[in-house]
Amino acid sequence: MEESDNQQSEFPLLSFSAISSSSSPSSSSPVARFGSGELRLEGAEDGDEFNGIDIRTAKVFVISPVEAVCIAEGAESGDEDLFSKGVLIQFRKEEESRAFCAAFALWKKEAISQGVQLPNRSLSPAPKSKFDDKIEASSAKMYFHYYGQLLHQQNMLQDYVRTGTYYAALMENRVDFFDRVVVDVGAGSGILSFFAAQAGAKHVYAIEASEMAEYARVLVEGNPFFRERITVIKGKVEEVELPEKADILISEPMGTLLVNERMLESYVIARDRFLVSNGKMFPAVGRIHVAPFSDEYLYVELANKALFWQQQNYFGVDLTPLHGSAFQGYFSQPVVDAFDPRLLVAPAVCHVIDFNTVKEEQLYDINIPLRFTSSVGTRIHGVACWFDVLFNGSSVQRWLTTAPGAPTTHWYQLRCVLAQPIYVMSGQEITGNLHMVAHNAQSYTVYLTLSAKMWGPGAEQGGILQTSSGKLELKEPYYRMSQPQAQAYAVAQEQQPHQLVQPQDIQIQTPDIDSSELFQQQLENACSQLP
């Protein structure tokens, strides 16, 4: 294995000595070096006894804040491991001990990932991690490449609603962080790690799998006050090892519709691997909100995209056989934008995910039953979705919301548009289901069904008058943020421009109150407070 550029390879020591009475202490300037799959403890007066320790089979045990024991495997006998070398390592200070142990875990993982040398000098494949088992390699490569670029980190840092809410949540709850060990899951640039350190954390382990870990290290080095309290670890949370448990997990694991990119699963895995019993998670709870909407302007926009395929003589070729597939394709893309909350025609329902208790497997398949009562007579074009998360601090509880009408975040909102709208009357019940199934491209396939129950004579007998359904790919959204927003939507509803496809002339009646007041009413009706 070549020496990695992404991991610290050399650590100064106070001393080291064999675990035996006859061993000699190390010289005055001992050092530990990693490289080529080995740990070398240099500076011993008795030669190279501790050179060339195979880190694939060695183990390190922390016995005090500044002491660790490294056991090097000598032989195997049956199911038992026999060890022939043991060395007591003493560090100059606790921070160097932490950094050494974290680096040991990373170098060991990398050595094992290169495969095990067999007698015939061939390599046996390293076992896959849980992440590798469930995520397609090409998807993971693109994902980590994306988040390894500063321009994308800047996009998130400049989301001041997001970043400011995190900062406030941590600063307002210093009592939770003071003198605590914190793990930052998917640390990115490390900004949350800095917040935790500012809030009084004793030490922060910033775990980041992308190349952004290198930039995070540069930031830590460039901020000397935090240098001894933040350790950046490059690797996946499913694979890295830490020298101690965490009192608090912090993370920003939310994707579009909360669950896109499937990082919530890594957050839960980190909880199970690193968090002490009764430890805290920031955030602790997530809620997905779903409400029906009516937006003729959006529906016409999507439908018109497929008109290209209605050409019967495109350079002598009839494209119409593909029009139906193209039409369905445009409606298979969730729409990501910020919309006016007055487009909603019923209060939202919400689905709660408690990060403290949810099992990873429960995030593979999420089913949200839908039941609404329409406030107006109109055409329902689909459902609008947004999410919020709770920072359940001991001093202050704070929500970060992506709701329509609230200050816009880089997540915006998401709408699932049906290719076939359904008609409803005021007071009519709408039922359905939003079913999300995870796949190995780090996203979800979304299955939406909406039905309008029978209205008028015979309704007491039950039955369904009309049903519409759609299948959408959360990984392939239509980003529509540059389209007219807010008041432009209200104008569009009242004054439809000339369209290639004529929409139904149905107005959305709303109470004559301020939109922010209506938004507050909708949120208050959407979900009851958490127990």
N, C-alpha and C positions, 0 to 999 in steps of 0.2 A: 504494500500500500504506500503510495506517495504521500509525503507530508502535506497535510491540508493547509490551504491558505486561510480557511475560514475558522480555525480553531487555535487557541493559544497553545503553544507547544512547550514552553519553558517556564518553570516556576522556581523562584528562590526558596530555599529551606533554611530553617534554623539548624536542624541536624537530622540524621537518620542513623539507625543502628539495627543490627539483627536482633531478633527476639531470642537471645541466649546470653548467658553470663559472660561468655568468652569473647563476644563481639567487640570490635573497636568502634569508638564514635567516629562520625564523619569529620572531615576537615573543617576549617573555619568558613568556607564559602561553598556549601553543598548546593546542588541544584537538581531538580527533576526535569527530565526532558522526554517528550513523546515524539515518536516518529517510526515509520516503517512497521507499525503494528506492535511496537515495543515501548516499554517504560524503562528509562535509564536513570538510575540514581547515581550521580557522579560526585566525586569528592571524598570517597571512602579511603581510609588509609590502608585497608587490607585488600586493595585490588578491585577486581570487577565482579565481586560476588553479586551485586545487585544490578548489573548491566544486562540488558536483553531480557527483561521480564515480559513474557507474552501476555499482552493485555486482554487477549481473547478469553483467557482462562483465569486471569488474576482477579482478585476481589479486594475491595477497599472497605474498611469498616471505620467509621468515625467514633472515636472513644472520648473525645473532649473537643471543645471549640477550636483548639490549635493542635490536635493530635489525631493521627489516623494510623491504622495498621493495614499494610498491604500484604496479602497472602498470595504467593505465586505457586501455581500448581506444578507438582513434580511428576505425578503418575496417577493412573486410574486403576482401580481394582474393583471389578464387579460394578455395583451401583454406587459405590462410595468413591469420593474424590480424596486422594491423598495429596498433601501439600508438603513440599520440601523446603520452601523459603518463606520466611516471615520477617517483615521489616517494620519497625516503628518509625514513623515520619513525624517530625515536629516542625511546625510552621512558625513564622515570625509573628503573624497576627491572624485573627479569625477570618478576615476577608480573603486572605490568600489560601486558607484551608478550604473555604467554600469554592473558590475559583478552581482549585486543583480537583476537587471531587466532581464538580460539574464537568470539567474538561475530561477527566478520566472516563466518565460515563459516555461522553460523545466519542472519544477516541476508540473506546471499546466497541460501541455500536458500529462505527465506521469500519473497524477491523473485521468484525463479524460479517458485515454486509459485503465485504470483498470475497467471502467464502472461506471455507476451511481447507487447509492444505492436506491432501491425502497422500498416502505412501507413494502413489504413482505420479505425484506432483500435479494431479488434476485438482480442480476446485469444485467443491460441492456447493450448490446454491444456498445462499443464506435464507432463512425462513422469512416469509413475508410478514409485515406487521398487519394489524387489523385495518389500518388505513389503506394499505396496498391491496388487501383482499377485497375491499368493497368499492374502491375508486379506480376508475380506468387510468392507466399510466399517462396517456396523452392529455387527459383532462387535468390531472394533477400538475403536469409540467406547465401547461398554459396558465393554470391558476397561480402557481408560485412565481412564474415569470411576471405575471400582471402585477402582483402585490410586491414584487421585488423592485419596482420602479418608483422613483421619487415623485414623479408627476401624479401618480395615482394616490400615493400617500398624501400629497399636497391637497388633492381634491377632497379627501376625507378630513384633513386637518382644517381646511377652510370651511367646512360645514360647522359653523360656530354654534348652531343649535345643538348638534351632536357633541362637539368637543366641550362646549361650555357647560352642558348638562352633566357630563362625566366629571368635569372639574368641580362643579358645585356639589355633586353627590359625594365625592371623596372628601372635599374640604369641610363640608358640613358634618361629616361623620368621622372626625379625627379620632374620637374615642375608640372607634373600631380598628383603626390602623396603627395607633401609637404602639411602638415596640413589638409589632407583629411581623411575621414572615408572610410575604405576599407572592403569589405566582400570577404573572400576566400571561394569559393564554392567547397566542397569536398576537404578539406584541407589536408587530409592524415597526414603526419608527421608534417605539418605546415611549410614546407620550403618556400613556396611562401609567407606566412604571414611574415616570417622573412625578406624576400627580400623587401616586401612592407614597413615594419617598417624601414629598412635600407635606403629606398628611401625617408623617411621623413613622412610617414603616421602618422596622429594624433592618430588614433586607428584602429586596425584590428580585425574583428570578424571572427574567423576561425571555419567554420561549417564542422563537420565531423560526419557521422552517424555510422561508424564502431568503434570497440574498439581501433583503432589507435588514437582516440581522447585522450585517457589516456596517450599514449606515447607523443603526442603533448604537453599535459599539463606538462609532466615531462621536456620536452625540454624548454618550456617557463620558468618554474621555475628554470631550470639550467642555464638560460641566463638572469641574473637580469636586464641588461640594457633594455630588451624588456618586462619585466614582467608586467609593468603597461600599456603597449600599445597593448598587444595581449590578447584577450579573446577567449578561446577555448570553443565552444558550441557543445555538443554532440547531434546530431539529424539530421533529414532529412531537406533539405531546403524547402521541401513542407510543413513542419509542424512547424518548430521553429519560434519564434518571436524575433525580435530585438528591442532594445529601440530607435533606430534612423535609418534613411535612409542612404544608402551608396552613396558616390560620385563615387566610382570605384568598379567594380567587377573584381576579378582575379580568374582564375581557370585553371585546366588542365583537360578538359572534353573529350579529344579525345581518341577514341578507334581505333581498327583496322578498316581501311577504313573510318576513322574519326568518324563514327556514332555507331560503335559497343559498347555495354553496355548501350546505350541510356542515357548517362549522359549529352549529349548536351541538352536534354529536361529539366533536372534539372537546367542547366545553364540558360536557357531561363526563367524558372519559377522564379529563383532567380532574374533575371533582372526585371521581372514584379512585384515581391513582394518588393524588397529592393532597387532598383536603383533609384536615383533621375532623374528627367527629364533632358535629355542631359548629363547624366552621361557616363563614359567611361567603356568599357569592354576590358580586356586583357586576351585572344585575342578577336579581333572584327570581324574577317572574316575567314571562312574556305573554302577551295577549294578541291574538289575531282577530280583527274586527271585519265583519262582512255585512254589506247592505246592498239592496237592489238599487239600480239607478236607471234613469232615462236620459239619453243623450243622442238625439237625432243627428246632430252635427257629426259626432264621432262615428256613428254607424254608417252614415253616407260616405264619410272619408274612407273607411275601410272597404266598403263595397265597391267604391269607384276605383280602387287600386287594381281590381281584377278586370276592369273593362278593357285593358290592353289585350287580353286573351279573347275578346269577342271579335277581333278582326278576322274577316273571312278571306282577305287577300293581302297578306303580309308578305310582300315580295313573291307573290304567287302561292303562298302557303296559307291554308285555312287553320287558324289557331283555336277556333272555337271548341274543338274536342277537349282542350285543357282548361277551359274557363271554369268548370265546376271545381276541379282540383285546386286551381289558383284561388278561387273564392274561399274555399274551406281553409286553405293555407294561411290567408291573411287573418282569418278569425281564430287560428290556432296560436296566434301570438298575443300574450297578455300585453296590455297597453300600460306603459309606465309614464305617468305625467302627474301634474298637480291640477285638480279639478275643483270647481265651485261646489261646496257642500249642498247647495240648493238643488243639485241634480239628484240627490238621494230622495227616494220616495217612501222610505220606511226606516225606522230606527234599526241600528245594526244589532246583530247577534255577535257574541265573541266566544272564542275558544282559548282557554287558559292553559299555559304550559308552565308548570312549577319546576324551575331548573334545579331546585334542591332535591327533588324526589323523582323526576321523570327518568325512565330507563332509556338507554340509547336506542334499543330496539323499537320503542314506542314512537320514535321520530322517523322510522322507516315508512310508516303508513299512518297518515293523519286524516281522520274523517270528521267533518263538521256538518251536523244536521242543520238545515235552514228552515226557518218559519217566520214569515213577515205578514204584516197587514198593510196594504197599500194606503197611503194617505191621499192619493189623487187617482183619477182615471187617466191612464196613459199607456204607452208601450214600454215594457221593461226590456232593456237591451242587454242586461247581464248584471253582474255583481261587482261592486267596488270593494277593495280590500286595503287595510292598513294595519299597522301594529303599534304597540307601545310596550315598554319594558319598565320594571320597577326596581329602583335601588332602595332596598329595604334596610336602611341604616338604623342604628340604635338611637340616633338623635333626630334625624330627619328622613322622611320617606319622600323620594322624588321620582317622578315619572318622566321618561323621554318618550314623546309621542310623535308619530308621523301622520296624524289625522288630517283630513282635508279641512282647510280653514285655519289650522295651526301654522306657526312659522315653518316654512318649507325646509326639508332636509334633503340630503343627497339620495335618500331612498324614495322620495316623492310618495305617490300612492300607486296602486296597481288595479287595473280593471280587466275583468274577464268578460269579453263581449260575445254574445251568442249570435250565430249566423241567422237564426230565426227568432226574432223577438216574440214576446207574448203580450197579449192585451189584458189589462186589468181595469176594474172599476174601483172607485174610492171605497175603502172598507173591505176589499176583497182579500182573501188569504192567499199567500204565495208560499209554497213549500218546495223543498229541494234538498240538495246535498252538494257539498264541496269536498271532494276526495283527492288527497294528494299522496302520490306514490313515489318514493325516492328511487333514483336510478344511479348507475355508476359514473355518470358524467357530472356528479356533484350538484344535482338539482332534482326537480320533481316533475312528474307528469300530473297535470291537474284535470280532473274530471268534474264538470259542472252540470248539474241538472236542476231546472226550475220548472215548476208546474203551478198553474192557476186553477184553483178549485172551482167547481160549478157555482154559478151565481144566478139568483132569481128563482123562478118556479122549479121545483124539483131539487133544489140545492140541499134540502134537508136529507135527501137520500144519499148524499155524498157523491163520490166520483170525481174524475179529473176532466176538465174541459180541454186543456191544452198543455203540452209538455214540450220543452226544448232542452237540448243538451249539447255539450261541446267538449272537446278534448284539446287542451292547451299545453304547450311546453314552456315551463317557467324559465328554462335556460335561454330561450330565444325570444325575448320580449321586443316589443316595438317601442322604442324610446321616443316619446312625443313631447319632450319638455319644451321645445321651441315653438309649439303651437300656441294659439291664443288661450289665455287662462282667465280665471275669475270673471270679471265683468264681461269679457268677450263672449263667454259662454251664454250669459243671460241674453245678450244681443242676438246671438246665433239662434237661440230658442224662439225669439220673437220675430226676427227678420231673417228668414232663411234666404241665402243667396241662390242664384240659379245653379242647380245641380244636375249632373249627368243622370243621376238616379233620383227621382222625386221622393222625399220622405213624406211620411204621414203628417198632416197638419194638426198636430196635437200639442197643446200648450201645457206646460207644467205650472200649476197654480201653487203658489207658496204664500204663507201668511205674510202680511205687511209688517215684518219686523226685521231688525238688523240681522245680517247673515251670521255674525258672530254669536248673537243670542240664540239663533236657530241651531248653530253648531253645538253650543253648550247643552241645549236641550237634547240633541241627538246623542251626545256622549253620555249624558246622565241617564238616558233611557237604554243605552246600548248594553251596559253590563252592570250588574250589582257589584258593590265593592267586594274585594277578596275577603274570605273568612279569616 
